[in-house]
Amino acid sequence: MTSSEPAPGRRRKAGDETSVSLGRPEDDLLTTAQVAQMLHVSTRSVLKFIQDGVVPAHRLPGTRQFLFWRRDIIGVINASVVNPSDVADTDADDRSVTGAE
């Protein structure tokens, strides 16, 4: 047993989680807590995203635990990127209607 592993019979703390690599960074598996950290949301929000089909997840058989491919989470992040020019046009329209400056 190394110092980075929990004692036998003891659970890891939330901050102790590390991704499982299958050789390439894009193939890394992530836990719900790690995905929550990447998305800057709570683990409860990640579970809601799974339920709503926003985030693809894989449930471990016989458990309540989910695993996620890092490349899938990066894809979700990239799909939600907002182009600043799109926001600027919308904001200008909103200001003219409300009279805000």
Secondary structure, DSSP 4 states (H G I P E B T S, - for coil): --TTSPPTT-PPPGGG--PBPSSSGGG-EE-HHHHHHHHTS-HHHHHHHHHHTSS--EEPTTSS-EEEEHHHHHHHHHHT---HHHHHHHHHHHHHHH---
